[in-house]
Amino acid sequence: MSASPTASALPKPAVPFIKIPENGEPYLEGQRCSACKEVFFETRRACPKCTKIGTLKAERLSNTGKLYNFTVVHRNFPGVKVPFISAIVDLDGGGSLKGNLVDIEPDIAKLKFDMPVKVVFRDAGRIDKAGNKYLAYFFIPADGGNP
Amino acid sequence: MTDVYVVGTDMIKFGRFPERTVDDLGAEAALLALGDCGLTIADMQAVFCGNLFQASAGVGQRILKQIGQTGVPVVNTANACATGATAFREGWTAIKAGLYDMVLCVGVEQIGKGLLGGGGGGKDDGIPTEGLLGSGTMPSVFAHVGLEHSRKYGTTFEQFAKVSVKNHHHSTLNPKAMYRVETPLDEVMGAEMISYPNTKLMCSVNVDGSAAAVLCSEKKAKELGLMGRAVRVRASALASDPWSKHNLAAMDFNAVTRLAAKSAYEMAGLGPDDIDLIELHDCFATAEIVHYENLGLCKDGEAGRLIDSGETALGGRVPVNVSGGLLSKGHPLGATGIANIYEITTHLRGEAGERQVQDARIGLTHVVGAGSACAVHVLEKV
């Protein structure tokens, strides 16, 4: 698919909580509840944990964390490249999210619970119908892995 | 408040019926359940119908167009994999409330093969995130559920696989199961890996199917002489997922099950030790392991030992999924919750044939759907 005249030259965020400043590095934005201190993604009408209203404040989240959970996916929908690692990462300082763990072989024996990871931002490799490019977050081993 | 009884129930043999319609499948189970207690649709004061994939298409009303348009209230429910159980519970609630004496609950689904979950995409704005931001397919979601248990307690691939060996074995004794084939451990573990540790033989079977139950107040059941084969609904509980930290990244099936189980045990005035058999939500082999603990069959951390011990196999201390479970009987989403009711009722009536759990007096059903919705019912022999 070629880019249409309406496609933006700059990549768009793959999910709304990826923030792409005009000057500076992309980052993940969370919403922290000032009452119970829990962190969420995307806006909510009230805190889903403590139900307080008006307590959520946007916050730049850490780009480091630990591998809480994982699986190696061998079968998926047509067009999705397998195998890949579906990972759940607890970010340092709060926030837990699912993403692809890359720059490491998708071999279950190579994965360790709680291994340190970094959050990086790369081209999603997918475009929408208008031809827009997207920026996605990925996890990589904190030691840099094998790009 | 009156006690509520299952007086009639049945299910069709699960399978793939692409040439049939959802209303036809549902109508077949409805007539079977009515026939089981010698009643007709004209006796029913309301109909509660569970169906997920055609939730906006009036499936309950369409079933009545097949078996009799009596003009009674119809409620259609959609509640993920708890859809059928939710329809059953709505019927129970209505009789408890004193609104009706007799209602029909039907669950039906027509699915076709393939992966569920991980959907989305195809929007004008935005891109599909499956395989980009992790995986949301059900085999992957339940792979994460299993490996979270491994993380905490060291549960092994082999222990998860044993669930499939057991449930596939059970299904060989159930003429209404989709598959009735033994699967030895090496075959389960050596099957195509879908999402580690779930191999293809550790994933439930997407099938078409239907099941139905006729619920009755105590007064009416006695008046009609239906108490002989009646089964009392000792508890009905429904929960949604409470806040938990990893809910941000992974659907919750544990906290929601614990909430519903606690509520059901309290309502029944019973505990896990009182239960003689269980039909629980083994949508994946990994799921059955975590639900042993969620339902209190063993202490936290002991589920691996429990499957190793054989206590949850037919003939064991608390047989689980003697129907073959979702893994082998099949999982027609909206029908599953009521098919579980059929299975437990059949055992409590002593009519389960080769797979009969001896001296069964109390049985428990559990379903849990993504998003999350969990229903637990406790049934008692009268």
Interface residues (C-beta under 8 A of the other chain):
Chain A: A14 V15 E38 F40 F41 P48 K49 Y68 N69 F70 T71 V72 V73 H74 R75 N76 F77 V80 K81 V82 F84 S86 A87 I88 V89 G95 S96 L97 K98 G99 N100 I108 F113 A124 G125 R126 I127 D128 K129 A130 Y134 A136 Y137
Chain B: L115 G118 K123 D124 D125 G126 I127 P128 T129 E130 G131 L132 L133 G134 S135 G136 T137 P139 S140 A143 H144 L147 E148 R151 E192 M193 I194 S195 Y196 P197 W243 K245 H246 L248 A249 A250
